[in-house]
Amino acid sequence: MYFKLYKDTAGYWRWTLFAVNGRKIADSGEGYVNKGDCQSAIDLVKSASALTPVLE
C-alpha cells in the first residue's frame, strides 16, 4: 500500500491511499491548506489503523 499526497485543483492538499494493485482504498475526505497538516493526517491514519475496531 502507499499514500499519494497531492494538491487538488482548488490548491488544497489531499491524500489518497492505494492498494498494492493500484486501486483506491481511501482518501482524505477534505482538503488541507498546509502540506504539513495533510501529512499529519496521513500519520494519524497510519498510527490508528492497527488499533481501530471494526463496527457493524
N, C-alpha and C positions, 0 to 999 in steps of 0.2 A: 504494500500500500504506500501511497505517497500523497502529500498535500501540494496543491498548486496555489501559490499566493500571487494575486494579480490585481490590477486596477481596472475597475469597470468603466463604462463609457461616461458615467457621471463624475469620475475622478475619485471614487471611493475604493478603499482596499477591501478585498474579499478573499476567501479561501474556498477551495473545493477539495474534498477527499476522494481519491480514486483507488479502486481495487487494482490488484496486480494485472488483471486483464484489461485495464483502461476504462472500466465502467465507473460512472459517478456513484458514490456511496452517500455522500452528504455534502452540504455546503454551509457557508456562514449564516445564511438567512438574513443578514444585514450587512451594510457597508460600514467601513471604519474610515474616519478622517485620517488617522495616523497609521502608518505601516506597523509601528510597534504595538499598537493596540490590537491589530489584526493578528500579529504574531503571538501575542499574549493569549488570544482566543484559541489559536491552534494549540498552544502549550497546555491550556486548560482541558481541551478535548483529549489530548494525549494522556494527561495525568489522570483524568476521571474515567476513561473508558474501561479500564480493568476493574474499577470499583463500583461502577454504576449498575444498579439492579435492573432487571427486565420486568416490566409490569404488564399485566394483561387487562 
